[in-house]
Amino acid sequence: MENLDLKIFFTGIDEAVYADITSHSALVKSMRINGETFPELEGADLALIGLTENRGTDEKNSGVSKAANEIRRKLYSLKKGHATSTRLIDLGNLSPGITQEETNLRIKEVCQILIQENILPVLIGGSHDLAYGQYMAYEDLEKLVSVVSIDAFLDMEDEKELPENQRHIHKMMVHEPNYLFNFNLLGYQTYLTDPNAMAVLERFYFEAHRLGQIREDIKETEPLIRDADLLSFDITAIKGCDAPGNALAQPFGLTGEEACQLCWYAGLSEKLSSVGFFEYNPELDDSRKTTAGVMATMIWYFIEGFYNRKSDLSFTSNDYKRYIVSMPSEPNTITFYKSNSSEKWWMEVPHPEEKNSRFGRNFMVPCSYKDYTTAVEGELPERWISVYAKLI
């Protein structure tokens, strides 16, 4: 699709959003934005997309339609990071469709085009159900997809009278054709989550990690995020005092700093090809627009992480150390790889020989040093068991 075809989906960014930013080191000064002209896709690495759709939430939360420009005001004024080259474009705000379903199809089409052009879409604004459109962008790419959702809630209700932003995970799981290989929920709070819904995740060998687990050792989330093709971040996962501009703001949750750490991990991930930031409502924010500032900083860390990617791709090169761990039972051995440049770990999960080849050959699964030490102690890492169960 040509630029002109993409342009019809978008409205330009009001000059008032960035007119007062005069610093030459501000991020906006190194960006191409949809102001008077639509930015060229050629040479771009990342593309910001504002979402103004709010029909997926209830009337009290309609202010999510105004999120994108408030986030831009904060993001544009931040300083350009240490990256020597920042090829970032802002396509403007995606015009909603006549129906909510049509909006999701527009998100799907735009994200699909960008991903095929090797440009990473960064969605900002709107309600969390728009992550369904983000997910559908992978439908025609003929690959299995892993999803990470960072959220205090598990939006997997199956009651049609509830808003879409409480049901979109269920829609992903029943979507046909089915190309969802893995789903990870990070930062959920047990007292906000239906145990029956959690049981459904377990039956699919999907994973959920409580807020408390993440707080114990946030580094253990890095392999989970590194395994994802797309990530959606619901601002509800951040505690209310750090992010008050949210209809479901909670007294407990991630800190703003922890949210930025997760975004840094996401940016670093070679596999991740789209990201979305949802559920910010400027009408509920404080006078300083603290939540917009937190979200802008999260996006800044994502961008900075992106430009620090290490290209961990070929496990046959000398850039990796290989560790073969003998096990007391089946499997007889587990092979681990450690990157010399990034010091990240992977483990090899064999494809069951008697099964078809839908999943390809052996799976290289992002893991942590902790998984390696677990295997050295003679135990199968939970991550290994989870992936192998999906392949059977």
C-alpha positions as CSV (number, residue, x, y, z in Angstrom):
1,M,0.0,0.0,0.0
2,E,1.3,3.4,-0.9
3,N,1.7,6.3,1.5
4,L,-1.3,8.0,-0.1
5,D,-3.5,5.0,0.7
6,L,-2.4,5.0,4.4
7,K,-2.9,8.7,4.7
8,I,-6.7,8.4,4.2
9,F,-6.9,6.6,7.6
10,F,-5.3,9.4,9.6
11,T,-5.8,12.9,10.8
12,G,-2.9,15.2,11.3
13,I,-1.6,16.4,14.7
14,D,-2.7,19.8,15.9
15,E,0.3,22.2,15.9
16,A,-0.7,23.3,19.4
17,V,0.6,19.9,20.7
18,Y,4.2,20.8,19.8
19,A,4.3,24.5,19.0
20,D,5.7,25.5,22.4
21,I,8.6,23.0,22.3
22,T,11.7,25.0,21.3
23,S,14.6,22.9,22.6
24,H,16.7,21.5,19.7
25,S,17.4,18.4,21.7
26,A,13.7,17.6,22.1
27,L,12.7,14.2,20.7
28,V,10.2,15.9,18.3
29,K,13.0,17.7,16.6
30,S,14.4,14.4,15.3
31,M,11.0,13.0,14.3
32,R,8.9,13.2,11.1
33,I,5.2,13.9,12.1
34,N,1.9,14.1,10.3
35,G,1.5,17.9,10.4
36,E,1.2,19.7,7.1
37,T,2.4,16.6,5.2
38,F,2.1,12.8,5.8
39,P,5.5,11.3,6.7
40,E,7.2,9.0,4.3
41,L,7.5,5.4,5.5
42,E,10.9,4.9,3.8
43,G,13.7,4.7,6.3
44,A,11.5,4.6,9.4
45,D,12.0,2.2,12.2
46,L,9.1,3.0,14.5
47,A,5.7,4.6,13.8
48,L,3.5,6.2,16.5
49,I,-0.2,5.8,15.9
50,G,-2.7,7.7,18.0
51,L,-6.0,5.9,18.7
52,T,-9.2,7.9,19.5
53,E,-11.7,5.0,19.6
54,N,-13.6,4.8,22.9
55,R,-16.6,2.6,22.1
56,G,-15.0,-0.4,23.7
57,T,-15.3,1.0,27.2
58,D,-18.2,2.5,29.3
59,E,-19.4,6.1,29.1
60,K,-17.6,7.1,32.3
61,N,-14.3,6.3,30.6
62,S,-14.9,7.9,27.2
63,G,-12.0,10.3,27.8
64,V,-9.6,7.6,26.6
65,S,-10.3,9.1,23.1
66,K,-8.2,12.1,24.1
67,A,-5.2,10.2,25.4
68,A,-2.9,10.3,22.3
69,N,-2.3,14.1,22.1
70,E,-1.8,14.4,25.9
71,I,0.9,11.7,25.7
72,R,2.5,13.4,22.7
73,R,2.8,16.7,24.6
74,K,5.0,14.9,27.2
75,L,6.8,12.6,24.8
76,Y,7.7,15.2,22.2
77,S,9.4,17.4,24.9
78,L,11.6,14.6,26.2
79,K,15.3,14.6,25.1
80,K,16.5,12.4,22.4
81,G,18.3,9.4,23.9
82,H,21.7,8.0,23.5
83,A,20.8,6.3,20.2
84,T,23.0,7.7,17.4
85,S,20.1,7.4,14.9
86,T,16.4,7.8,15.7
87,R,14.2,7.1,12.7
88,L,10.8,7.7,14.4
89,I,7.7,8.9,12.6
90,D,4.2,9.9,13.9
91,L,1.4,9.0,11.5
92,G,-1.1,11.0,13.5
93,N,-4.5,9.8,14.9
94,L,-6.2,6.9,13.2
95,S,-9.8,7.9,12.3
96,P,-12.3,5.6,13.9
97,G,-14.5,3.4,11.7
98,I,-18.2,3.7,11.4
99,T,-18.4,0.7,13.8
100,Q,-16.0,-0.4,16.5
101,E,-15.3,-3.6,14.5
102,E,-14.2,-1.4,11.5
103,T,-11.8,0.5,13.7
104,N,-10.2,-2.8,14.7
105,L,-9.9,-3.8,11.0
106,R,-8.2,-0.4,10.3
107,I,-5.7,-1.1,13.1
108,K,-5.2,-4.5,11.7
109,E,-4.5,-3.2,8.2
110,V,-2.2,-0.4,9.2
111,C,-0.2,-2.5,11.6
112,Q,0.1,-5.3,9.1
113,I,1.5,-2.9,6.4
114,L,4.0,-1.4,8.8
115,I,5.2,-4.9,10.1
116,Q,5.7,-6.1,6.6
117,E,7.7,-2.9,5.9
118,N,9.8,-3.7,9.0
119,I,8.4,-0.7,10.8
120,L,7.3,-1.3,14.4
121,P,3.9,0.2,15.2
122,V,3.6,2.0,18.6
123,L,-0.1,2.4,19.4
124,I,-1.1,5.1,22.0
125,G,-4.5,5.8,23.4
126,G,-7.9,4.3,23.4
127,S,-9.3,1.4,25.4
128,H,-7.4,-2.0,25.8
129,D,-9.8,-3.9,23.5
130,L,-8.0,-2.2,20.6
131,A,-5.2,-4.7,21.2
132,Y,-7.5,-7.1,19.4
133,G,-7.0,-5.1,16.2
134,Q,-3.2,-5.2,16.9
135,Y,-3.4,-9.0,17.3
136,M,-5.3,-9.4,14.0
137,A,-2.5,-7.8,12.1
138,Y,-0.6,-11.1,12.4
139,E,-3.4,-13.1,10.9
140,D,-2.1,-13.2,7.3
141,L,1.6,-13.4,8.2
142,E,1.5,-17.2,8.4
143,K,3.2,-17.6,11.7
144,L,2.2,-18.5,15.2
145,V,2.1,-15.6,17.6
146,S,3.0,-15.0,21.2
147,V,1.3,-12.2,23.2
148,V,2.2,-10.5,26.4
149,S,-0.4,-8.4,28.2
150,I,0.6,-6.2,31.1
151,D,-2.6,-5.6,33.1
152,A,-4.0,-5.7,36.7
153,F,-7.0,-7.6,35.2
154,L,-7.5,-10.6,33.0
155,D,-9.9,-9.2,30.3
156,M,-11.4,-12.5,29.5
157,E,-15.1,-12.2,30.3
158,D,-17.5,-13.9,28.1
159,E,-20.7,-11.9,28.8
160,K,-21.8,-9.8,25.8
161,E,-23.3,-7.1,27.8
162,L,-19.9,-6.2,29.3
163,P,-17.7,-3.6,27.5
164,E,-15.2,-4.9,24.9
165,N,-12.2,-3.9,27.0
166,Q,-13.2,-6.6,29.5
167,R,-13.6,-9.3,26.8
168,H,-10.9,-8.9,24.2
169,I,-8.6,-11.7,25.5
170,H,-11.4,-14.1,25.1
171,K,-11.8,-12.9,21.5
172,M,-8.2,-13.5,20.8
173,M,-8.4,-17.1,22.2
174,V,-11.4,-18.1,20.1
175,H,-10.4,-16.1,17.0
176,E,-10.3,-18.2,13.8
177,P,-8.0,-19.0,12.3
178,N,-6.2,-19.8,15.5
179,Y,-2.5,-18.6,15.4
180,L,-2.1,-17.8,19.1
181,F,0.8,-20.0,20.4
182,N,1.4,-18.4,23.7
183,F,-0.2,-15.8,26.0
184,N,1.4,-14.3,29.1
185,L,-0.4,-12.0,31.5
186,L,2.0,-9.9,33.6
187,G,1.2,-7.9,36.8
188,Y,-2.3,-9.2,37.5
189,Q,-3.7,-8.8,41.0
190,T,-5.4,-12.0,42.4
191,Y,-8.3,-10.2,44.1
192,L,-9.2,-8.6,40.8
193,T,-9.2,-11.8,38.8
194,D,-11.8,-14.6,38.4
195,P,-10.2,-18.0,39.4
196,N,-12.3,-19.7,36.7
197,A,-10.7,-17.5,34.0
198,M,-7.3,-18.3,35.4
199,A,-8.1,-22.0,35.1
200,V,-8.9,-21.6,31.4
201,L,-5.5,-20.0,30.9
202,E,-3.9,-23.0,32.6
203,R,-5.8,-25.5,30.4
204,F,-4.3,-23.8,27.3
205,Y,-0.8,-23.9,29.0
206,F,-0.8,-20.1,28.9
207,E,0.8,-18.3,31.8
208,A,-0.1,-15.5,34.3
209,H,2.4,-13.8,36.7
210,R,1.1,-12.0,39.7
211,L,2.2,-8.5,40.7
212,G,4.0,-10.0,43.7
213,Q,6.0,-12.4,41.5
214,I,7.2,-9.6,39.3
215,R,8.1,-7.5,42.3
216,E,10.3,-10.3,43.7
217,D,12.6,-10.3,40.7
218,I,11.6,-8.1,37.8
219,K,14.5,-9.5,35.7
220,E,12.6,-12.8,35.4
221,T,10.0,-11.0,33.2
222,E,12.6,-10.3,30.5
223,P,12.6,-13.7,28.9
224,L,8.8,-13.7,28.9
225,I,8.7,-10.3,27.1
226,R,11.6,-11.4,24.8
227,D,9.4,-14.3,23.6
228,A,6.5,-12.0,22.5
229,D,5.6,-10.9,19.1
230,L,3.3,-8.2,20.4
231,L,2.9,-6.5,23.8
232,S,-0.1,-4.5,25.1
233,F,0.2,-2.4,28.2
234,D,-2.9,-1.4,30.1
235,I,-2.1,1.6,32.4
236,T,-4.3,-0.1,35.0
237,A,-1.2,-2.2,35.9
238,I,0.5,0.8,37.4
239,K,-0.6,1.9,40.9
240,G,-3.0,4.8,41.1
241,C,-0.6,7.3,42.8
242,D,1.8,6.9,39.9
243,A,-0.9,6.8,37.2
244,P,-4.1,8.4,38.5
245,G,-5.5,9.0,35.0
246,N,-7.3,5.7,34.8
247,A,-10.9,4.7,35.3
248,L,-9.9,1.6,37.2
249,A,-6.8,3.0,39.0
250,Q,-5.8,0.7,41.9
251,P,-4.0,1.5,45.2
252,F,-1.5,-1.2,44.4
253,G,0.4,-2.0,41.2
254,L,3.7,-1.5,39.3
255,T,5.6,1.7,40.0
256,G,6.3,4.0,37.2
257,E,9.9,3.0,37.3
258,E,9.0,-0.7,37.1
259,A,6.8,0.0,34.1
260,C,9.7,1.7,32.4
261,Q,11.9,-1.3,33.1
262,L,9.4,-3.6,31.4
263,C,9.2,-1.2,28.4
264,W,13.0,-1.2,28.2
265,Y,12.9,-5.1,28.0
266,A,10.3,-4.9,25.3
267,G,12.3,-2.4,23.2
268,L,15.4,-4.7,23.5
269,S,13.5,-7.7,22.2
270,E,14.5,-8.7,18.6
271,K,11.2,-10.6,18.2
272,L,8.8,-8.0,19.3
273,S,7.2,-6.3,16.3
274,S,4.3,-4.1,17.8
275,V,3.4,-2.5,21.1
276,G,0.4,-0.7,22.4
277,F,-0.3,1.6,25.4
278,F,-4.0,1.8,26.5
279,E,-6.6,3.0,28.9
280,Y,-5.2,6.4,29.8
281,N,-8.0,8.9,30.5
282,P,-6.8,12.5,30.6
283,E,-10.1,13.6,32.1
284,L,-9.2,11.6,35.3
285,D,-5.6,12.7,35.4
286,D,-4.2,15.3,37.9
287,S,-3.5,18.9,37.0
288,R,0.2,18.1,36.1
289,K,-0.9,15.3,33.8
290,T,1.3,12.9,35.8
291,T,-0.1,9.8,34.0
292,A,0.7,11.2,30.6
293,G,4.3,11.9,31.8
294,V,4.6,8.3,33.0
295,M,3.4,6.9,29.7
296,A,5.6,9.2,27.7
297,T,8.6,8.0,29.7
298,M,7.6,4.4,29.2
299,I,7.5,5.0,25.5
300,W,10.9,6.8,25.6
301,Y,12.4,3.7,27.3
302,F,10.9,1.5,24.7
303,I,12.4,3.6,21.9
304,E,15.7,3.6,23.7
305,G,15.6,-0.1,24.2
306,F,14.8,-0.6,20.5
307,Y,18.0,1.2,19.5
308,N,20.0,-0.9,21.8
309,R,19.0,-4.2,20.2
310,K,21.9,-6.7,19.9
311,S,20.7,-8.8,16.9
312,D,20.8,-12.1,18.8
313,L,19.8,-14.2,15.8
314,S,22.2,-17.0,14.8
315,F,22.8,-19.7,17.4
316,T,25.4,-21.4,15.2
317,S,27.8,-18.5,15.4
318,N,30.7,-18.1,17.8
319,D,28.7,-15.4,19.6
320,Y,27.1,-18.0,21.8
321,K,28.3,-20.4,24.5
322,R,26.5,-23.7,24.5
323,Y,25.8,-25.6,27.8
324,I,24.5,-29.2,27.7
325,V,23.0,-30.2,31.0
326,S,22.4,-33.9,31.8
327,M,19.1,-34.7,33.4
328,P,18.1,-37.6,35.7
329,S,15.1,-38.5,33.5
330,E,13.5,-37.6,30.2
331,P,14.7,-35.5,28.5
332,N,18.2,-36.9,28.9
333,T,19.8,-33.5,28.3
334,I,18.7,-29.8,27.9
335,T,20.8,-27.5,25.8
336,F,21.2,-23.9,26.8
337,Y,22.7,-21.0,24.9
338,K,24.2,-17.8,26.3
339,S,24.9,-14.7,24.1
340,N,28.3,-13.3,24.6
341,S,27.2,-9.8,23.6
342,S,23.9,-9.4,25.4
343,E,24.4,-12.2,28.1
344,K,20.8,-13.4,27.5
345,W,19.9,-17.1,27.7
346,W,17.9,-19.5,25.6
347,M,17.1,-23.1,25.9
348,E,16.3,-25.7,23.2
349,V,13.0,-27.5,23.5
350,P,12.8,-30.5,21.1
351,H,9.8,-31.0,18.8
352,P,8.1,-34.4,19.5
353,E,9.1,-36.6,16.5
354,E,5.8,-38.3,16.2
355,K,3.8,-35.0,15.8
356,N,3.3,-33.0,12.6
357,S,5.7,-30.1,11.8
358,R,3.3,-27.2,12.3
359,F,5.6,-25.8,15.0
360,G,8.7,-26.2,12.9
361,R,11.8,-27.9,14.3
362,N,13.2,-27.5,17.8
363,F,12.1,-24.4,19.6
364,M,14.6,-21.9,20.9
365,V,13.0,-20.5,24.0
366,P,14.1,-17.3,25.8
367,C,15.0,-18.1,29.4
368,S,17.0,-16.9,32.3
369,Y,20.1,-18.0,34.2
370,K,17.7,-19.2,36.9
371,D,16.3,-21.8,34.4
372,Y,19.8,-23.0,33.8
373,T,20.6,-23.4,37.5
374,T,17.2,-25.2,37.9
375,A,18.3,-27.7,35.2
376,V,21.7,-28.1,36.8
377,E,20.0,-29.1,40.0
378,G,18.2,-31.9,38.1
379,E,14.8,-30.2,37.8
380,L,12.9,-29.4,34.6
381,P,12.4,-25.6,34.3
382,E,8.7,-24.6,34.3
383,R,9.3,-22.7,31.1
384,W,10.6,-25.9,29.4
385,I,7.5,-27.9,30.6
386,S,5.1,-25.2,29.4
387,V,6.5,-25.0,25.9
388,Y,6.8,-28.7,25.5
389,A,3.2,-29.2,26.6
390,K,2.1,-26.9,23.7
391,L,4.1,-28.9,21.2
392,I,2.6,-32.3,22.1
